[in-house]
Amino acid sequence: FKIVSVICVATVVLTPALLAALGFTATGIASGSIAAKMMSLFALFYGGGIPAGGLVATLQSIGMTGLGWFGTGTVAGIGSIVGSMISSICNVTVKIEGSP
């Protein structure tokens, strides 16, 4: 249970920091960042524009406004699922044939 809680909280806390580190800031996409490279690549792919509701637009929206209640719940849920999976993996007991 501890690992699930820790990963759940960590995802909620670290997601905004990770987005800022990638270049999705409160003032827009940072020049020369990974976000700027993503924006350029997506603009080429979509013929010069970034589609509303697409990945880059959504990440920038989160970077500017934060996660909000729905985003926080979603990220916490994903963190809980990942934490539960890691906890299940860590709690597996392997029995070797011939051992007591």
The first five atom37 places (N, CA, C, CB, O) and aatype in JSON, in Angstrom:
{
  "aatype": [13, 11, 9, 19, 15, 19, 9, 4, 19, 0, 16, 19, 19, 10, 16, 14, 0, 10, 10, 0, 0, 10, 7, 13, 16, 0, 16, 7, 9, 0, 15, 7, 15, 9, 0, 0, 11, 12, 12, 15, 10, 13, 0, 10, 13, 18, 7, 7, 7, 9, 14, 0, 7, 7, 10, 19, 0, 16, 10, 5, 15, 9, 7, 12, 16, 7, 10, 7, 17, 13, 7, 16, 7, 16, 19, 0, 7, 9, 7, 15, 9, 19, 7, 15, 12, 9, 15, 15, 9, 4, 2, 19, 16, 19, 11, 9, 6, 7, 15, 14],
  "atom_mask": [
    [1, 1, 1, 1, 1],
    [1, 1, 1, 1, 1],
    [1, 1, 1, 1, 1],
    [1, 1, 1, 1, 1],
    [1, 1, 1, 1, 1],
    [1, 1, 1, 1, 1],
    [1, 1, 1, 1, 1],
    [1, 1, 1, 1, 1],
    [1, 1, 1, 1, 1],
    [1, 1, 1, 1, 1],
    [1, 1, 1, 1, 1],
    [1, 1, 1, 1, 1],
    [1, 1, 1, 1, 1],
    [1, 1, 1, 1, 1],
    [1, 1, 1, 1, 1],
    [1, 1, 1, 1, 1],
    [1, 1, 1, 1, 1],
    [1, 1, 1, 1, 1],
    [1, 1, 1, 1, 1],
    [1, 1, 1, 1, 1],
    [1, 1, 1, 1, 1],
    [1, 1, 1, 1, 1],
    [1, 1, 1, 0, 1],
    [1, 1, 1, 1, 1],
    [1, 1, 1, 1, 1],
    [1, 1, 1, 1, 1],
    [1, 1, 1, 1, 1],
    [1, 1, 1, 0, 1],
    [1, 1, 1, 1, 1],
    [1, 1, 1, 1, 1],
    [1, 1, 1, 1, 1],
    [1, 1, 1, 0, 1],
    [1, 1, 1, 1, 1],
    [1, 1, 1, 1, 1],
    [1, 1, 1, 1, 1],
    [1, 1, 1, 1, 1],
    [1, 1, 1, 1, 1],
    [1, 1, 1, 1, 1],
    [1, 1, 1, 1, 1],
    [1, 1, 1, 1, 1],
    [1, 1, 1, 1, 1],
    [1, 1, 1, 1, 1],
    [1, 1, 1, 1, 1],
    [1, 1, 1, 1, 1],
    [1, 1, 1, 1, 1],
    [1, 1, 1, 1, 1],
    [1, 1, 1, 0, 1],
    [1, 1, 1, 0, 1],
    [1, 1, 1, 0, 1],
    [1, 1, 1, 1, 1],
    [1, 1, 1, 1, 1],
    [1, 1, 1, 1, 1],
    [1, 1, 1, 0, 1],
    [1, 1, 1, 0, 1],
    [1, 1, 1, 1, 1],
    [1, 1, 1, 1, 1],
    [1, 1, 1, 1, 1],
    [1, 1, 1, 1, 1],
    [1, 1, 1, 1, 1],
    [1, 1, 1, 1, 1],
    [1, 1, 1, 1, 1],
    [1, 1, 1, 1, 1],
    [1, 1, 1, 0, 1],
    [1, 1, 1, 1, 1],
    [1, 1, 1, 1, 1],
    [1, 1, 1, 0, 1],
    [1, 1, 1, 1, 1],
    [1, 1, 1, 0, 1],
    [1, 1, 1, 1, 1],
    [1, 1, 1, 1, 1],
    [1, 1, 1, 0, 1],
    [1, 1, 1, 1, 1],
    [1, 1, 1, 0, 1],
    [1, 1, 1, 1, 1],
    [1, 1, 1, 1, 1],
    [1, 1, 1, 1, 1],
    [1, 1, 1, 0, 1],
    [1, 1, 1, 1, 1],
    [1, 1, 1, 0, 1],
    [1, 1, 1, 1, 1],
    [1, 1, 1, 1, 1],
    [1, 1, 1, 1, 1],
    [1, 1, 1, 0, 1],
    [1, 1, 1, 1, 1],
    [1, 1, 1, 1, 1],
    [1, 1, 1, 1, 1],
    [1, 1, 1, 1, 1],
    [1, 1, 1, 1, 1],
    [1, 1, 1, 1, 1],
    [1, 1, 1, 1, 1],
    [1, 1, 1, 1, 1],
    [1, 1, 1, 1, 1],
    [1, 1, 1, 1, 1],
    [1, 1, 1, 1, 1],
    [1, 1, 1, 1, 1],
    [1, 1, 1, 1, 1],
    [1, 1, 1, 1, 1],
    [1, 1, 1, 0, 1],
    [1, 1, 1, 1, 1],
    [1, 1, 1, 1, 1]
  ],
  "atom_positions": [
    [[0.82, -1.19, 0.0], [0.0, 0.0, 0.0], [0.86, 1.26, 0.0], [-0.93, 0.0, 1.2], [0.5, 2.27, -0.61]],
    [[2.0, 1.2, 0.69], [2.87, 2.37, 0.76], [3.37, 2.79, -0.62], [4.05, 2.1, 1.67], [3.36, 3.98, -0.95]],
    [[3.82, 1.83, -1.41], [4.4, 2.16, -2.71], [3.33, 2.76, -3.63], [5.03, 0.91, -3.37], [3.62, 3.65, -4.42]],
    [[2.1, 2.29, -3.52], [1.02, 2.84, -4.33], [0.79, 4.31, -3.96], [-0.29, 2.02, -4.14], [0.65, 5.16, -4.84]],
    [[0.75, 4.6, -2.67], [0.54, 5.97, -2.21], [1.68, 6.89, -2.62], [0.38, 6.0, -0.7], [1.45, 8.01, -3.07]],
    [[2.9, 6.42, -2.48], [4.06, 7.23, -2.82], [4.08, 7.56, -4.31], [5.36, 6.5, -2.43], [4.31, 8.71, -4.69]],
    [[3.83, 6.58, -5.15], [3.85, 6.82, -6.6], [2.67, 7.7, -7.01], [3.83, 5.49, -7.38], [2.81, 8.53, -7.9]],
    [[1.54, 7.52, -6.39], [0.36, 8.35, -6.67], [0.68, 9.82, -6.38], [-0.86, 7.89, -5.84], [0.43, 10.69, -7.22]],
    [[1.22, 10.1, -5.21], [1.57, 11.47, -4.83], [2.69, 12.0, -5.71], [1.98, 11.54, -3.35], [2.66, 13.16, -6.12]],
    [[3.69, 11.17, -6.0], [4.82, 11.61, -6.81], [4.38, 12.02, -8.21], [5.87, 10.5, -6.91], [4.88, 13.01, -8.75]],
    [[3.46, 11.29, -8.81], [3.01, 11.66, -10.16], [2.27, 12.99, -10.15], [2.1, 10.57, -10.73], [2.42, 13.79, -11.08]],
    [[1.47, 13.24, -9.12], [0.74, 14.5, -9.03], [1.71, 15.67, -8.84], [-0.29, 14.45, -7.87], [1.53, 16.73, -9.43]],
    [[2.73, 15.47, -8.02], [3.69, 16.53, -7.72], [4.67, 16.74, -8.88], [4.45, 16.21, -6.44], [4.99, 17.88, -9.21]],
    [[5.14, 15.66, -9.48], [6.19, 15.77, -10.48], [5.71, 16.08, -11.89], [6.96, 14.5, -10.51], [6.5, 16.57, -12.7]],
    [[4.46, 15.82, -12.22], [3.98, 16.08, -13.57], [4.13, 17.54, -13.99], [2.52, 15.67, -13.68], [4.66, 17.8, -15.07]],
    [[3.7, 18.51, -13.18], [3.91, 19.91, -13.58], [5.39, 20.28, -13.71], [3.24, 20.84, -12.58], [5.78, 21.04, -14.6]],
    [[6.21, 19.74, -12.81], [7.65, 20.01, -12.87], [8.26, 19.41, -14.13], [8.36, 19.46, -11.63], [9.12, 20.04, -14.76]],
    [[7.83, 18.23, -14.51], [8.34, 17.59, -15.72], [7.92, 18.37, -16.96], [7.83, 16.14, -15.81], [8.73, 18.57, -17.87]],
    [[6.68, 18.82, -17.0], [6.22, 19.62, -18.15], [7.02, 20.92, -18.27], [4.72, 19.93, -18.01], [7.39, 21.32, -19.37]],
    [[7.29, 21.57, -17.14], [8.09, 22.79, -17.16], [9.51, 22.51, -17.64], [8.11, 23.44, -15.77], [10.09, 23.29, -18.39]],
    [[10.07, 21.39, -17.2], [11.43, 21.01, -17.62], [11.48, 20.72, -19.12], [11.92, 19.79, -16.83], [12.5, 20.96, -19.76]],
    [[10.39, 20.21, -19.68], [10.34, 19.95, -21.11], [10.13, 21.22, -21.93], [9.22, 18.96, -21.42], [10.35, 21.23, -23.14]],
    [[9.71, 22.31, -21.26], [9.54, 23.58, -21.95], [8.1, 24.06, -22.05], [0.0, 0.0, 0.0], [7.86, 25.08, -22.69]],
    [[7.15, 23.36, -21.46], [5.75, 23.78, -21.45], [5.56, 24.65, -20.2], [4.77, 22.55, -21.45], [5.2, 24.14, -19.14]],
    [[5.79, 25.96, -20.34], [5.8, 26.85, -19.18], [4.51, 27.67, -19.11], [7.01, 27.79, -19.24], [3.69, 27.65, -20.02]],
    [[4.35, 28.39, -18.0], [3.16, 29.23, -17.8], [3.11, 30.4, -18.77], [3.14, 29.75, -16.36], [2.04, 30.97, -19.0]],
    [[4.25, 30.77, -19.36], [4.29, 31.89, -20.3], [4.33, 31.44, -21.75], [5.48, 32.77, -20.0], [4.44, 32.27, -22.66]],
    [[4.26, 30.15, -21.99], [4.3, 29.62, -23.35], [5.41, 28.61, -23.51], [0.0, 0.0, 0.0], [6.08, 28.25, -22.54]],
    [[5.61, 28.15, -24.72], [6.64, 27.15, -25.0], [8.0, 27.84, -25.01], [6.38, 26.43, -26.35], [8.2, 28.84, -25.69]],
    [[8.93, 27.28, -24.24], [10.27, 27.86, -24.11], [11.08, 27.62, -25.39], [11.0, 27.27, -22.89], [11.09, 26.51, -25.93]],
    [[11.75, 28.65, -25.84], [12.58, 28.58, -27.04], [13.72, 27.58, -26.85], [13.14, 29.97, -27.38], [14.38, 27.57, -25.81]],
    [[13.95, 26.75, -27.86], [15.05, 25.79, -27.84], [14.8, 24.56, -26.97], [0.0, 0.0, 0.0], [15.7, 23.74, -26.81]],
    [[13.61, 24.43, -26.42], [13.3, 23.31, -25.53], [12.79, 22.1, -26.32], [12.27, 23.73, -24.49], [12.57, 22.17, -27.53]],
    [[12.62, 21.01, -25.62], [12.02, 19.81, -26.22], [10.6, 20.14, -26.7], [12.0, 18.63, -25.21], [10.17, 19.66, -27.74]],
    [[9.89, 20.95, -25.92], [8.53, 21.35, -26.31], [8.55, 22.1, -27.64], [7.89, 22.22, -25.22], [7.67, 21.9, -28.48]],
    [[9.54, 22.97, -27.84], [9.65, 23.72, -29.09], [9.93, 22.78, -30.26], [10.76, 24.78, -28.99], [9.39, 22.96, -31.35]],
    [[10.77, 21.79, -30.03], [11.06, 20.81, -31.07], [9.82, 19.99, -31.39], [12.22, 19.88, -30.63], [9.55, 19.69, -32.56]],
    [[9.06, 19.61, -30.36], [7.81, 18.88, -30.58], [6.83, 19.72, -31.39], [7.17, 18.46, -29.23], [6.19, 19.23, -32.32]],
    [[6.72, 20.99, -31.02], [5.8, 21.88, -31.71], [6.18, 22.01, -33.19], [5.79, 23.26, -31.05], [5.31, 21.98, -34.06]],
    [[7.47, 22.15, -33.46], [7.95, 22.26, -34.84], [7.64, 20.98, -35.63], [9.46, 22.54, -34.86], [7.17, 21.05, -36.76]],
    [[7.92, 19.84, -35.02], [7.67, 18.55, -35.68], [6.18, 18.35, -35.97], [8.2, 17.41, -34.81], [5.81, 17.94, -37.07]],
    [[5.34, 18.65, -34.98], [3.9, 18.49, -35.17], [3.37, 19.47, -36.21], [3.16, 18.69, -33.84], [2.5, 19.13, -37.01]],
    [[3.91, 20.7, -36.22], [3.48, 21.69, -37.22], [3.82, 21.22, -38.62], [4.14, 23.07, -36.94], [3.02, 21.38, -39.54]],
    [[4.99, 20.63, -38.8], [5.36, 20.08, -40.11], [4.42, 18.95, -40.5], [6.81, 19.57, -40.1], [3.96, 18.86, -41.64]],
    [[4.13, 18.09, -39.54], [3.28, 16.93, -39.8], [1.86, 17.35, -40.18], [3.24, 16.03, -38.57], [1.23, 16.75, -41.05]],
    [[1.35, 18.4, -39.51], [-0.03, 18.84, -39.75], [-0.12, 19.98, -40.76], [-0.66, 19.28, -38.45], [-1.16, 20.63, -40.86]],
    [[0.93, 20.22, -41.51], [0.86, 21.2, -42.58], [0.98, 22.65, -42.13], [0.0, 0.0, 0.0], [0.43, 23.54, -42.79]],
    [[1.67, 22.9, -41.04], [1.93, 24.27, -40.62], [1.23, 24.73, -39.36], [0.0, 0.0, 0.0], [1.52, 25.82, -38.88]],
    [[0.33, 23.96, -38.83], [-0.39, 24.37, -37.63], [-0.4, 23.29, -36.57], [0.0, 0.0, 0.0], [-0.09, 22.13, -36.85]],
    [[-0.75, 23.67, -35.38], [-0.9, 22.73, -34.27], [-2.39, 22.55, -34.03], [-0.15, 23.23, -32.97], [-3.08, 23.53, -33.74]],
    [[-2.91, 21.33, -34.13], [-4.35, 21.13, -33.96], [-4.79, 21.35, -32.51], [-4.74, 19.74, -34.41], [-4.12, 20.91, -31.57]],
    [[-5.91, 22.02, -32.34], [-6.5, 22.19, -31.01], [-6.86, 20.81, -30.45], [-7.76, 23.12, -31.07], [-7.41, 19.97, -31.16]],
    [[-6.54, 20.6, -29.2], [-6.84, 19.33, -28.56], [-5.81, 18.25, -28.83], [0.0, 0.0, 0.0], [-5.94, 17.13, -28.34]],
    [[-4.78, 18.58, -29.62], [-3.71, 17.62, -29.89], [-2.74, 17.53, -28.71], [0.0, 0.0, 0.0], [-2.92, 18.21, -27.7]],
    [[-1.74, 16.69, -28.83], [-0.8, 16.44, -27.75], [-0.07, 17.7, -27.32], [0.21, 15.39, -28.17], [-0.04, 18.02, -26.13]],
    [[0.52, 18.43, -28.26], [1.28, 19.63, -27.93], [0.37, 20.69, -27.3], [1.98, 20.2, -29.19], [0.74, 21.31, -26.3]],
    [[-0.8, 20.89, -27.86], [-1.74, 21.88, -27.33], [-2.2, 21.51, -25.92], [-2.96, 22.02, -28.26], [-2.31, 22.38, -25.06]],
    [[-2.45, 20.25, -25.69], [-2.89, 19.79, -24.38], [-1.78, 19.96, -23.34], [-3.33, 18.33, -24.44], [-2.03, 20.44, -22.24]],
    [[-0.56, 19.56, -23.7], [0.55, 19.7, -22.76], [0.82, 21.17, -22.46], [1.82, 19.04, -23.33], [1.13, 21.52, -21.32]],
    [[0.71, 22.05, -23.47], [0.9, 23.47, -23.24], [-0.19, 24.03, -22.34], [0.94, 24.24, -24.56], [0.07, 24.87, -21.48]],
    [[-1.4, 23.58, -22.54], [-2.51, 24.03, -21.7], [-2.27, 23.64, -20.24], [-3.84, 23.43, -22.2], [-2.49, 24.45, -19.33]],
    [[-1.82, 22.43, -20.02], [-1.51, 21.98, -18.66], [-0.35, 22.79, -18.1], [-1.16, 20.46, -18.64], [-0.37, 23.18, -16.93]],
    [[0.67, 23.06, -18.93], [1.81, 23.85, -18.49], [1.42, 25.26, -18.09], [0.0, 0.0, 0.0], [2.02, 25.83, -17.18]],
    [[0.44, 25.83, -18.76], [0.02, 27.21, -18.47], [-0.95, 27.31, -17.3], [-0.61, 27.82, -19.7], [-0.87, 28.25, -16.51]],
    [[-1.84, 26.35, -17.18], [-2.91, 26.48, -16.18], [-2.82, 25.48, -15.04], [-4.24, 26.32, -16.84], [-3.55, 25.6, -14.06]],
    [[-1.94, 24.52, -15.14], [-1.88, 23.47, -14.12], [-2.81, 22.33, -14.5], [0.0, 0.0, 0.0], [-3.45, 22.35, -15.56]],
    [[-2.88, 21.35, -13.65], [-3.66, 20.15, -13.96], [-5.16, 20.32, -13.76], [-3.17, 19.01, -13.12], [-5.94, 19.68, -14.47]],
    [[-5.58, 21.15, -12.83], [-7.0, 21.25, -12.52], [-7.45, 20.01, -11.76], [0.0, 0.0, 0.0], [-6.68, 19.07, -11.57]],
    [[-8.69, 20.0, -11.34], [-9.16, 18.88, -10.52], [-9.25, 17.59, -11.33], [-10.51, 19.2, -9.92], [-8.9, 16.52, -10.82]],
    [[-9.7, 17.67, -12.58], [-9.83, 16.47, -13.4], [-8.45, 15.9, -13.74], [-10.61, 16.78, -14.68], [-8.24, 14.69, -13.65]],
    [[-7.54, 16.77, -14.13], [-6.17, 16.33, -14.47], [-5.46, 15.74, -13.27], [0.0, 0.0, 0.0], [-4.76, 14.74, -13.39]],
    [[-5.63, 16.37, -12.11], [-5.0, 15.85, -10.89], [-5.54, 14.46, -10.58], [-5.26, 16.81, -9.7], [-4.77, 13.56, -10.23]],
    [[-6.84, 14.29, -10.71], [-7.43, 12.97, -10.47], [-6.95, 11.93, -11.46], [0.0, 0.0, 0.0], [-6.69, 10.79, -11.1]],
    [[-6.84, 12.34, -12.72], [-6.38, 11.42, -13.76], [-4.94, 11.0, -13.52], [-6.51, 12.07, -15.15], [-4.61, 9.81, -13.57]],
    [[-4.08, 11.98, -13.25], [-2.66, 11.67, -13.0], [-2.51, 10.83, -11.73], [-1.84, 12.98, -12.88], [-1.69, 9.91, -11.7]],
    [[-3.29, 11.14, -10.69], [-3.24, 10.35, -9.46], [-3.69, 8.91, -9.73], [-4.13, 10.98, -8.37], [-3.1, 7.96, -9.2]],
    [[-4.73, 8.76, -10.55], [-5.2, 7.41, -10.9], [-4.15, 6.62, -11.66], [0.0, 0.0, 0.0], [-3.94, 5.44, -11.39]],
    [[-3.49, 7.26, -12.61], [-2.42, 6.6, -13.37], [-1.29, 6.22, -12.43], [-1.9, 7.51, -14.5], [-0.74, 5.12, -12.52]],
    [[-0.93, 7.13, -11.52], [0.12, 6.84, -10.54], [-0.25, 5.67, -9.64], [0.0, 0.0, 0.0], [0.6, 4.85, -9.3]],
    [[-1.52, 5.59, -9.26], [-1.99, 4.48, -8.43], [-1.9, 3.15, -9.16], [-3.43, 4.72, -7.98], [-1.51, 2.14, -8.59]],
    [[-2.26, 3.17, -10.43], [-2.19, 1.94, -11.23], [-0.75, 1.48, -11.38], [-2.83, 2.16, -12.62], [-0.44, 0.3, -11.2]],
    [[0.13, 2.42, -11.72], [1.55, 2.07, -11.86], [2.13, 1.59, -10.53], [2.36, 3.29, -12.37], [2.87, 0.61, -10.49]],
    [[1.78, 2.27, -9.45], [2.25, 1.86, -8.13], [1.75, 0.48, -7.76], [0.0, 0.0, 0.0], [2.5, -0.31, -7.18]],
    [[0.51, 0.18, -8.08], [-0.05, -1.14, -7.8], [0.66, -2.23, -8.6], [-1.55, -1.15, -8.11], [0.93, -3.31, -8.08]],
    [[0.96, -1.92, -9.85], [1.68, -2.89, -10.68], [3.09, -3.15, -10.14], [1.77, -2.39, -12.13], [3.53, -4.29, -10.07]],
    [[3.78, -2.08, -9.75], [5.13, -2.23, -9.19], [5.07, -3.01, -7.88], [5.79, -0.85, -8.96], [5.91, -3.86, -7.63]],
    [[4.07, -2.71, -7.05], [3.91, -3.42, -5.79], [3.66, -4.91, -6.02], [2.75, -2.82, -4.98], [4.21, -5.76, -5.32]],
    [[2.83, -5.23, -7.02], [2.56, -6.64, -7.34], [3.81, -7.35, -7.8], [1.48, -6.74, -8.42], [4.06, -8.5, -7.42]],
    [[4.61, -6.67, -8.62], [5.85, -7.27, -9.11], [6.82, -7.5, -7.96], [6.49, -6.37, -10.19], [7.48, -8.54, -7.9]],
    [[6.91, -6.53, -7.05], [7.85, -6.64, -5.93], [7.45, -7.71, -4.93], [7.96, -5.3, -5.23], [8.29, -8.23, -4.2]],
    [[6.17, -8.06, -4.88], [5.68, -9.02, -3.91], [5.57, -10.45, -4.45], [4.35, -8.59, -3.4], [5.0, -11.32, -3.79]],
    [[6.1, -10.69, -5.63], [6.05, -12.03, -6.21], [7.08, -12.91, -5.52], [6.32, -11.98, -7.75], [8.22, -12.51, -5.32]],
    [[6.66, -14.11, -5.14], [7.55, -15.09, -4.53], [7.84, -16.16, -5.57], [6.93, -15.71, -3.22], [6.93, -16.76, -6.13]],
    [[9.12, -16.39, -5.82], [9.53, -17.39, -6.78], [10.01, -18.62, -6.02], [10.63, -16.83, -7.73], [10.87, -18.53, -5.15]],
    [[9.43, -19.76, -6.37], [9.83, -21.0, -5.72], [10.64, -21.81, -6.73], [8.59, -21.81, -5.18], [10.18, -22.09, -7.84]],
    [[11.83, -22.17, -6.32], [12.71, -22.95, -7.18], [12.5, -24.43, -6.84], [14.21, -22.53, -6.99], [12.49, -24.81, -5.68]],
    [[12.32, -25.24, -7.88], [12.11, -26.67, -7.67], [13.24, -27.29, -6.9], [11.94, -27.38, -9.0], [14.42, -27.04, -7.17]],
    [[12.88, -28.11, -5.93], [13.89, -28.8, -5.13], [14.32, -28.02, -3.9], [0.0, 0.0, 0.0], [15.06, -28.54, -3.07]],
    [[13.87, -26.79, -3.75], [14.24, -26.01, -2.56], [13.12, -26.14, -1.53], [14.5, -24.51, -2.91], [11.96, -26.33, -1.89]],
    [[13.47, -26.02, -0.26], [12.44, -26.17, 0.79], [11.44, -25.07, 0.83], [13.08, -26.25, 2.12], [10.53, -25.08, 1.66]]
  ]
}
